[in-house]
Amino acid sequence: MSSTNIGPSQRFHDAAAYLSSASSLSKVSNTTKLEVLYGLFKYVTVSQNPINSRPSIFDMTGRAKWDAWANTGKTYTNASEAEERYLQLAKDLGWEERGHPTADGAVDTPVSTSNQKEGEESIWDDDTVSKKRDGGGLGNKVSTVAMEDEGERKEGTLHSLVLSGNRRHVEELFDFSDEIDVDQLDDNGYTPLHLAADRGYLEIVQLLLSKGANAELKDEDEYTARDLAEIAGHEEIVALLKGK
């Protein structure tokens, strides 16, 4: 369950400001930037878990960031623990905490070492880092999956109806015509079953299988529908596709 954090400390704000323009980030792997720093940043500043649904397979950057956030939620038990980890990473990257205890035990507001201008977007909200869909980390290689806007997909096609998540509409299409190729590939090499499994649409997966969908077909990255469901964490679909 997602929980809203009380709010990050001034130390956290200072560290985040430093990291937004730290030259040392060029030496940090994309795995750290996304899976650790981005996830921790969102955990502490927004909520323990992502507040929106997981982006589609056509938005690889958004999906990588969502996964980083979700994985952080599974790793840490509270915002304080996540914040301390974030601060330690910031120190490892050169951030120097400037605050000092005062006479009454309070801590002076730290002086930011960042060159970030007021209102400038944080690096952790920048969509410049992409993740290859291999379930095992990040790299400079961009997936061959096209970043296609679903809104531009042709309306009424089997693929577009599957992406809508409405089983009834998909079923109506089959009722309308008995000549539909249930295993047809879209421009990106995905079958309707690939898309339904990746999105977690269990009822549509069941429908497609009942229409003879081949669960062994692979996409351009050599993934079956079951592989995509497993990567996305859709356990019921994974179980359903076993042995198919």
C-alpha positions as CSV (number, residue, x, y, z in Angstrom):
1,M,0.0,0.0,0.0
2,S,1.3,3.4,-0.9
3,S,1.9,5.8,2.0
4,T,2.5,9.5,2.0
5,N,5.7,10.7,3.6
6,I,5.7,13.5,6.2
7,G,8.4,15.2,4.3
8,P,12.1,15.2,3.7
9,S,14.5,17.0,6.0
10,Q,16.5,20.1,5.1
11,R,19.6,17.9,4.8
12,F,17.8,15.9,2.1
13,H,16.8,19.0,0.2
14,D,20.4,20.2,0.3
15,A,21.7,16.9,-0.9
16,A,19.2,16.7,-3.7
17,A,20.1,20.2,-4.8
18,Y,23.8,19.2,-5.0
19,L,23.0,16.0,-7.0
20,S,20.9,17.9,-9.5
21,S,24.1,19.4,-11.0
22,A,27.0,17.4,-9.5
23,S,29.7,16.6,-12.1
24,S,30.4,13.4,-10.2
25,L,27.2,11.9,-11.6
26,S,28.9,11.4,-14.9
27,K,30.8,8.6,-13.2
28,V,27.7,6.9,-11.8
29,S,26.0,4.0,-13.6
30,N,22.5,4.3,-14.9
31,T,21.6,1.6,-12.4
32,T,22.5,3.8,-9.5
33,K,20.9,6.9,-11.1
34,L,17.6,5.2,-11.7
35,E,17.3,2.2,-9.4
36,V,18.8,3.9,-6.4
37,L,18.8,7.7,-6.6
38,Y,15.6,8.2,-8.5
39,G,13.8,5.6,-6.5
40,L,14.9,6.9,-3.2
41,F,14.1,10.5,-4.3
42,K,10.5,9.6,-5.2
43,Y,10.2,7.4,-2.1
44,V,11.2,10.3,0.2
45,T,9.5,13.2,-1.5
46,V,6.2,11.6,-2.9
47,S,5.2,8.2,-1.5
48,Q,6.5,4.7,-0.7
49,N,5.2,3.3,-4.0
50,P,4.4,4.7,-7.4
51,I,1.1,6.6,-7.4
52,N,0.3,5.9,-11.1
53,S,0.0,2.7,-13.0
54,R,3.1,1.2,-14.7
55,P,3.8,2.8,-18.1
56,S,3.3,0.7,-21.2
57,I,6.1,-1.2,-23.0
58,F,6.2,1.6,-25.5
59,D,7.5,4.0,-22.8
60,M,10.7,2.4,-21.8
61,T,12.0,5.4,-19.9
62,G,8.9,5.9,-17.9
63,R,8.7,2.2,-17.2
64,A,12.4,2.1,-16.0
65,K,11.7,5.0,-13.6
66,W,8.5,3.4,-12.3
67,D,10.3,0.1,-11.7
68,A,13.1,1.9,-9.8
69,W,10.5,3.6,-7.6
70,A,8.6,0.4,-7.0
71,N,11.7,-1.6,-6.2
72,T,12.8,1.0,-3.6
73,G,9.4,0.6,-1.9
74,K,10.1,-3.1,-1.5
75,T,13.6,-2.4,-0.2
76,Y,13.1,0.1,2.6
77,T,10.6,0.1,5.5
78,N,10.2,3.8,6.0
79,A,11.1,7.2,4.6
80,S,13.7,7.9,7.3
81,E,15.7,4.8,6.3
82,A,15.4,5.7,2.6
83,E,16.5,9.3,3.3
84,E,19.6,8.1,5.2
85,R,20.6,5.9,2.3
86,Y,20.1,8.8,-0.1
87,L,22.2,11.1,2.0
88,Q,25.0,8.5,2.2
89,L,25.0,8.2,-1.6
90,A,25.1,12.0,-1.9
91,K,28.2,12.1,0.3
92,D,29.8,9.3,-1.7
93,L,29.3,11.6,-4.7
94,G,31.0,14.6,-3.1
95,W,28.2,16.3,-1.2
96,E,29.5,18.0,2.0
97,E,27.0,18.6,4.8
98,R,27.4,22.1,6.0
99,G,24.9,22.2,8.9
100,H,26.2,22.4,12.5
101,P,24.4,21.9,15.8
102,T,23.5,25.2,17.6
103,A,23.5,25.8,21.3
104,D,19.9,24.6,21.7
105,G,20.6,21.4,19.8
106,A,19.0,22.4,16.5
107,V,20.8,22.3,13.2
108,D,21.5,25.3,11.1
109,T,20.1,25.2,7.6
110,P,22.8,23.7,5.4
111,V,24.3,25.7,2.7
112,S,23.7,24.2,-0.7
113,T,26.7,23.4,-2.8
114,S,24.6,23.2,-6.0
115,N,24.6,25.5,-8.9
116,Q,21.0,24.7,-9.7
117,K,18.9,27.7,-10.5
118,E,15.6,28.3,-8.7
119,G,12.8,26.5,-10.4
120,E,15.1,24.3,-12.5
121,E,13.8,20.8,-13.0
122,S,15.5,18.1,-10.9
123,I,17.7,15.7,-12.7
124,W,15.6,12.9,-11.3
125,D,12.6,14.0,-13.3
126,D,14.6,14.2,-16.5
127,D,13.5,11.6,-19.1
128,T,16.9,11.1,-20.7
129,V,17.8,7.7,-19.3
130,S,16.3,4.6,-20.8
131,K,16.2,1.0,-19.6
132,K,16.6,-2.1,-21.7
133,R,13.8,-4.5,-20.9
134,D,15.9,-7.3,-19.6
135,G,14.9,-7.3,-15.9
136,G,18.5,-7.0,-14.9
137,G,19.5,-3.4,-14.9
138,L,20.3,-0.4,-17.0
139,G,22.7,0.3,-19.7
140,N,23.4,2.7,-22.5
141,K,21.7,0.4,-25.0
142,V,18.3,1.6,-26.0
143,S,15.6,-1.0,-26.5
144,T,14.6,-1.7,-30.1
145,V,11.0,-1.3,-29.0
146,A,9.6,1.9,-30.6
147,M,8.4,4.7,-28.4
148,E,5.0,4.7,-30.1
149,D,2.2,6.9,-28.7
150,E,-0.7,4.5,-28.1
151,G,-3.1,7.3,-29.0
152,E,-1.8,7.2,-32.6
153,R,-2.5,3.5,-33.0
154,K,-5.3,2.7,-35.4
155,E,-8.6,2.5,-33.6
156,G,-10.6,-0.7,-33.9
157,T,-7.6,-3.0,-34.4
158,L,-7.1,-6.1,-32.2
159,H,-4.0,-4.6,-30.8
160,S,-5.6,-1.2,-29.9
161,L,-8.6,-2.9,-28.3
162,V,-6.3,-5.2,-26.2
163,L,-4.4,-2.1,-25.0
164,S,-7.8,-0.5,-24.0
165,G,-8.1,-3.3,-21.4
166,N,-11.7,-3.9,-22.2
167,R,-12.4,-7.6,-22.7
168,R,-15.9,-7.0,-23.9
169,H,-14.7,-4.8,-26.8
170,V,-12.1,-7.4,-27.7
171,E,-14.7,-10.2,-27.6
172,E,-17.0,-8.1,-29.8
173,L,-14.3,-7.8,-32.5
174,F,-14.0,-11.6,-32.6
175,D,-17.8,-11.9,-32.8
176,F,-17.8,-9.4,-35.7
177,S,-15.3,-11.4,-37.8
178,D,-14.1,-15.0,-37.7
179,E,-11.1,-14.2,-39.9
180,I,-9.0,-12.3,-37.3
181,D,-5.4,-13.5,-37.0
182,V,-5.1,-13.7,-33.2
183,D,-1.3,-13.9,-33.6
184,Q,-0.9,-11.0,-35.9
185,L,2.2,-8.8,-35.2
186,D,2.0,-5.0,-34.9
187,D,4.6,-2.7,-36.3
188,N,6.8,-3.3,-33.2
189,G,6.7,-7.1,-33.4
190,Y,4.2,-7.7,-30.7
191,T,1.2,-10.1,-30.8
192,P,-2.0,-9.1,-28.9
193,L,-1.1,-11.7,-26.3
194,H,2.3,-10.0,-25.7
195,L,0.5,-6.7,-25.0
196,A,-2.2,-8.2,-22.8
197,A,0.3,-10.2,-20.7
198,D,2.6,-7.2,-20.3
199,R,-0.3,-4.9,-19.2
200,G,-1.7,-7.5,-16.7
201,Y,-5.0,-7.9,-18.5
202,L,-5.8,-11.5,-17.2
203,E,-9.3,-11.7,-18.7
204,I,-8.0,-10.7,-22.1
205,V,-5.1,-13.1,-21.9
206,Q,-7.7,-15.9,-21.2
207,L,-9.8,-14.7,-24.1
208,L,-6.9,-14.7,-26.6
209,L,-5.8,-18.1,-25.5
210,S,-9.4,-19.4,-26.0
211,K,-9.1,-18.0,-29.5
212,G,-6.0,-20.0,-30.2
213,A,-3.3,-17.5,-29.4
214,N,0.2,-19.0,-29.5
215,A,2.0,-18.3,-26.2
216,E,5.3,-19.4,-27.5
217,L,5.7,-16.6,-30.1
218,K,8.6,-14.2,-29.3
219,D,8.9,-10.5,-29.8
220,E,11.9,-8.8,-31.4
221,D,13.8,-9.0,-28.1
222,E,13.1,-12.8,-27.9
223,Y,10.5,-12.5,-25.2
224,T,7.4,-14.6,-25.0
225,A,4.1,-13.3,-23.5
226,R,5.0,-15.2,-20.3
227,D,8.4,-13.5,-20.1
228,L,6.8,-10.1,-20.3
229,A,4.2,-11.0,-17.6
230,E,7.0,-12.3,-15.4
231,I,9.1,-9.1,-15.8
232,A,6.0,-7.0,-15.0
233,G,5.2,-9.1,-12.0
234,H,1.8,-10.4,-13.1
235,E,1.9,-13.7,-11.3
236,E,-1.5,-15.0,-12.3
237,I,-0.8,-14.5,-15.9
238,V,2.6,-16.2,-15.6
239,A,0.9,-19.2,-13.9
240,L,-1.8,-19.3,-16.7
241,L,0.8,-19.2,-19.4
242,K,3.0,-22.0,-18.0
243,G,2.9,-24.9,-20.3
244,K,1.0,-23.0,-23.0
